[in-house]
Amino acid sequence: MSHVSASPGDSPFQAERNPRDEAPQFVLPLVVRIEKSAPPARTDALETAARAVLVLLGDERAHGDGEWADAVRSWEDARIRKVVRRARGAEWRRAEALPGITVTGKSAQVRVFPPIPLDGWPKDLAKLQVSGTELDDPEPSVAADAAQPVLWLNPGLEMSAGKAMAQAGHGAQLAWWALSGAERAAWRDAGYALAVRTADPADWARLAGGGLPMVRDAGFTEIAPGSCTVVADHPALR
């Protein structure tokens, strides 16, 4: 399965064709709030984006006869594309007026929207910028709690914050798919607690070869096709 975060036209790489490309392509929009005076911390933005994906997947509107269910099914039947855009001020207020869910972290706010056709962006989202999501961590991240899910980033790859947010979302989604109904319910009850950390280079081979859900990027933006970007280390899957 390939997982991508933007359209082919944005990439210097050519992704290998996949039968999933023949299905109508949908994308999951994520908008991160980045105010000039108070940008979010990078790690918190990544974690909030991952939780936003889970919140949407667990929402009753995304299942059965829910109002978002058809769009979610169409999206999951093709490549699980995600695009992260940024907004501030009036842009953010307009984004919040559209159907979706805002998830708040310690410093980050991310709004996730139901999937849309690849060429069907609402105008208030289409005009938001993809670039410019360079964020920093003002303080070093504390060690991840081994008792909670950890999305491990590949230490050998350089990704913009927006790209990494999309990849963390992919990792969270793969973990969600791998869990039983009871395990999903437990994660939901825990508020979708998770951490995003960059793996120690000495640990990456073990993590990548341990049978855990792993994201392989299709290479439409920033990195080469087939790159392993995230390992989803959920305690229930160890």
C-alpha positions as CSV (number, residue, x, y, z in Angstrom):
1,M,0.0,0.0,0.0
2,S,1.3,3.5,-0.8
3,H,0.6,6.5,1.3
4,V,1.1,10.0,-0.1
5,S,0.5,13.5,1.1
6,A,0.1,15.6,-2.1
7,S,-0.7,15.4,-5.7
8,P,1.7,14.0,-8.3
9,G,2.1,17.3,-10.0
10,D,3.8,18.7,-6.9
11,S,6.6,16.2,-6.9
12,P,10.1,15.9,-8.5
13,F,9.7,12.1,-8.2
14,Q,7.7,9.7,-10.3
15,A,5.8,7.3,-8.2
16,E,5.2,3.8,-9.5
17,R,1.7,3.2,-10.8
18,N,-0.5,1.2,-8.5
19,P,-4.0,-0.4,-9.2
20,R,-5.2,1.9,-6.4
21,D,-4.5,4.8,-8.7
22,E,-7.3,3.7,-11.0
23,A,-9.9,4.4,-8.4
24,P,-11.3,8.0,-8.0
25,Q,-8.7,9.8,-5.9
26,F,-9.7,11.5,-2.7
27,V,-7.6,13.5,-0.2
28,L,-7.9,14.2,3.5
29,P,-7.4,18.0,4.1
30,L,-5.7,19.0,7.3
31,V,-5.2,22.7,8.2
32,V,-2.7,23.7,10.9
33,R,-3.1,27.1,12.6
34,I,0.1,29.1,12.4
35,E,-0.2,32.6,13.8
36,K,2.9,34.8,13.3
37,S,3.0,35.7,16.9
38,A,2.5,32.2,18.3
39,P,3.4,29.3,16.0
40,P,2.9,25.9,17.5
41,A,5.8,23.6,18.5
42,R,6.8,21.2,15.8
43,T,6.3,17.9,17.8
44,D,3.0,19.1,19.2
45,A,1.8,19.9,15.6
46,L,2.8,16.4,14.5
47,E,1.0,14.8,17.4
48,T,-2.0,16.9,17.0
49,A,-2.3,16.1,13.3
50,A,-2.0,12.4,14.0
51,R,-4.7,12.6,16.7
52,A,-6.9,14.7,14.3
53,V,-6.8,11.8,11.8
54,L,-7.9,9.4,14.5
55,V,-10.6,11.6,15.7
56,L,-12.1,11.7,12.2
57,L,-11.8,8.0,11.7
58,G,-13.5,7.4,15.1
59,D,-16.3,9.9,14.5
60,E,-19.7,8.4,14.0
61,R,-20.2,10.6,10.9
62,A,-17.4,8.6,9.2
63,H,-19.2,5.2,9.6
64,G,-22.3,3.4,8.4
65,D,-24.8,5.9,7.1
66,G,-23.0,8.9,8.5
67,E,-22.8,12.0,6.5
68,W,-19.0,11.6,5.8
69,A,-19.1,7.8,5.4
70,D,-19.2,7.6,1.6
71,A,-16.3,10.1,1.3
72,V,-14.2,8.2,3.9
73,R,-14.9,4.8,2.1
74,S,-13.9,6.3,-1.3
75,W,-10.8,7.8,0.2
76,E,-9.7,4.5,1.9
77,D,-10.3,2.6,-1.3
78,A,-7.7,4.6,-3.1
79,R,-4.4,6.0,-1.8
80,I,-4.8,7.5,1.7
81,R,-3.7,10.9,0.6
82,K,-3.4,13.7,3.1
83,V,-2.5,17.3,2.4
84,V,-1.5,19.8,5.2
85,R,-2.1,23.5,4.6
86,R,-1.6,26.4,7.0
87,A,-3.8,29.2,8.0
88,R,-3.9,32.2,10.3
89,G,-6.3,35.0,11.3
90,A,-9.3,35.3,8.9
91,E,-8.1,32.3,6.9
92,W,-8.3,30.1,10.0
93,R,-11.8,31.5,10.9
94,R,-13.0,30.7,7.4
95,A,-11.6,27.2,7.6
96,E,-13.3,26.6,11.0
97,A,-16.6,27.5,9.3
98,L,-16.4,24.5,7.0
99,P,-17.6,21.1,8.2
100,G,-14.8,19.4,10.0
101,I,-13.2,18.8,13.5
102,T,-10.7,21.0,15.3
103,V,-8.2,19.1,17.5
104,T,-6.2,21.1,20.0
105,G,-2.8,20.1,21.5
106,K,-0.6,21.9,23.9
107,S,0.3,24.7,21.4
108,A,-1.2,23.4,18.2
109,Q,-4.6,23.5,16.6
110,V,-5.3,21.3,13.6
111,R,-8.6,21.1,11.8
112,V,-9.4,17.9,9.8
113,F,-12.0,17.8,7.1
114,P,-13.9,14.9,5.6
115,P,-12.1,13.6,2.4
116,I,-12.7,15.5,-0.8
117,P,-12.0,14.6,-4.5
118,L,-8.5,15.5,-5.4
119,D,-9.7,18.2,-7.7
120,G,-12.6,19.3,-5.5
121,W,-11.1,21.6,-2.9
122,P,-13.5,24.2,-1.3
123,K,-12.2,27.6,-2.3
124,D,-11.5,28.6,1.3
125,L,-9.1,25.7,1.6
126,A,-7.7,25.7,-2.0
127,K,-6.2,29.1,-1.5
128,L,-4.3,28.2,1.6
129,Q,-0.6,27.6,1.3
130,V,1.1,24.2,1.6
131,S,4.6,25.6,2.0
132,G,5.6,27.6,5.0
133,T,5.0,25.0,7.7
134,E,8.5,25.1,9.0
135,L,8.2,24.8,12.8
136,D,10.7,24.3,15.6
137,D,10.6,22.7,19.1
138,P,11.6,25.4,21.6
139,E,12.5,22.7,24.1
140,P,13.8,19.1,23.6
141,S,11.0,16.5,23.6
142,V,10.8,14.2,26.7
143,A,11.3,10.5,26.2
144,A,8.2,8.7,24.9
145,D,6.2,6.7,27.3
146,A,6.5,3.1,26.3
147,A,3.0,2.4,27.6
148,Q,1.4,4.6,25.0
149,P,1.5,4.5,21.2
150,V,4.6,6.1,19.6
151,L,4.9,7.1,15.9
152,W,8.6,6.8,15.2
153,L,10.0,9.0,12.4
154,N,12.8,7.7,10.2
155,P,16.0,9.5,11.5
156,G,17.5,9.3,8.0
157,L,14.9,11.5,6.3
158,E,14.5,15.3,6.3
159,M,10.9,16.4,6.0
160,S,9.2,19.7,6.4
161,A,6.7,20.0,9.3
162,G,3.8,19.8,6.9
163,K,5.1,16.6,5.3
164,A,5.9,15.1,8.6
165,M,2.4,15.9,9.9
166,A,0.9,14.0,7.0
167,Q,3.2,11.1,7.5
168,A,2.4,10.9,11.2
169,G,-1.3,10.9,10.2
170,H,-0.6,8.0,7.9
171,G,1.1,6.1,10.7
172,A,-1.8,6.7,13.1
173,Q,-4.2,5.5,10.5
174,L,-2.3,2.3,9.8
175,A,-2.2,1.5,13.6
176,W,-6.0,2.2,13.8
177,W,-6.6,-0.2,10.9
178,A,-4.5,-2.9,12.6
179,L,-6.4,-2.8,15.9
180,S,-9.5,-4.7,17.0
181,G,-12.7,-2.9,17.8
182,A,-12.1,-3.2,21.5
183,E,-8.5,-1.8,21.1
184,R,-9.8,1.1,19.1
185,A,-12.4,1.9,21.7
186,A,-9.7,1.8,24.4
187,W,-7.6,4.3,22.4
188,R,-10.6,6.5,21.8
189,D,-11.4,6.5,25.6
190,A,-7.8,7.5,26.2
191,G,-8.2,10.6,24.0
192,Y,-6.1,9.0,21.3
193,A,-3.0,9.5,23.4
194,L,0.2,9.2,21.3
195,A,3.7,10.5,20.9
196,V,5.7,11.3,17.8
197,R,9.4,11.0,18.1
198,T,12.4,10.6,15.7
199,A,13.9,7.2,16.2
200,D,17.4,6.8,17.3
201,P,19.4,5.7,14.3
202,A,20.6,2.6,16.2
203,D,17.0,1.5,16.8
204,W,15.5,2.2,13.3
205,A,16.4,-1.1,11.7
206,R,14.8,-3.0,14.6
207,L,11.7,-0.9,14.5
208,A,11.4,-1.2,10.7
209,G,11.9,-4.9,10.8
210,G,9.7,-5.7,13.8
211,G,6.4,-6.3,11.9
212,L,4.7,-3.1,13.1
213,P,2.7,-1.0,10.7
214,M,5.0,1.1,8.5
215,V,4.4,3.9,6.1
216,R,6.1,3.7,2.7
217,D,5.7,7.0,1.0
218,A,4.7,7.1,-2.7
219,G,7.3,9.9,-3.3
220,F,5.0,12.6,-4.7
221,T,6.7,15.3,-2.5
222,E,10.0,15.8,-0.9
223,I,11.3,12.2,-0.6
224,A,12.0,9.3,-2.9
225,P,9.3,6.8,-3.7
226,G,9.2,3.8,-1.3
227,S,10.9,5.6,1.5
228,C,9.9,4.3,4.9
229,T,8.9,7.3,6.9
230,V,7.1,6.2,10.0
231,V,6.7,3.0,12.2
232,A,3.5,2.9,14.2
233,D,4.4,1.3,17.6
234,H,1.1,0.7,19.4
235,P,1.4,-1.4,22.6
236,A,-1.4,-3.6,21.4
237,L,0.5,-4.5,18.2
238,R,3.9,-5.4,19.8
